[in-house]
């Protein structure tokens, strides 16, 4: 879009030409999904011809640098030079209370957490696009997280630790601490089975990835996962349902692989969060931050986590 022309028009108070309005309107779904401004209000103003309030103009103008340095990709998303859609970090707030391991989205402890959304859809998927939100917290000893999924076509077959849960209805948390060469990939199906590796080299090989460690069952037992669905769901449930998955990862386990004493306070990590269902009747691949191909193992596409 000709965002420079829009910016100039907003600053000067001149009217915005119709063709520029049309172009800006085409961006509204992308902007709205990432909650960077009250773009629904902007869209309504552009459509109706009403003037745009000054505070909304200020918000929209704050987006202009990101848009100017973005480029449209062939799949219709806007990527920065790091393949990010006007990337904003997620703040992982420090909690003085431990969330009960009940996968309860309404637990008062989770109400202090920032709301995140897994909503960037890869075009290779089906027409089923679940609504996925997440929340993250930390204390001095653990990283905590919870997903809420408004889903359909839910199936759960994998029940063992380190099974290929991505084939089921699955949510995933990939994160790279500020120490160490690699990143962790925690993948959980809707029944609570999970997989976790520590990946040093994400390039593909005959073994799957070029350099990685599968965490042992003993190490896996230190990670707590709870979901709201049974351990297996078969046959697939095609009707709409909502499920949650919660996890807790101890700092001591992260330290073991990152190579040194690790503080969870006042740090910047990188991460991405995902929803998939590779072998369901309606497969899909959705992420928090965009990935440049249908591959979740792309640390260069991670966004920022700011740990308070």
VENKA-V275845 format. One line per field, one symbol per residue. phi: phi as a letter, one per 40 degrees, with the letter a starting at -180 (. if undefined). Layout:
BEGIN
phi: ???
END
This chain:
BEGIN
phi: .cccccdcccccgccccdccdcccdccddccccbfcacccccdcccccgccccdccdccccccddcccbbbccccgcbbccbgbcfcbcbccccbcbccccbfbccddcccccccbbcacccccccccbccbbabbaabcbabbaabbbcbafcbabcbccgcccccccababbabccbgcbbbbcbbccchcababbbcbcccacchbcaabcccdccccccbbbbbbccbbacdccccabbbbbaabcdcccddccgidbccbfbbbbaabbbaadbccbcaabbcbcbcacaccbccccbcbbcc
END
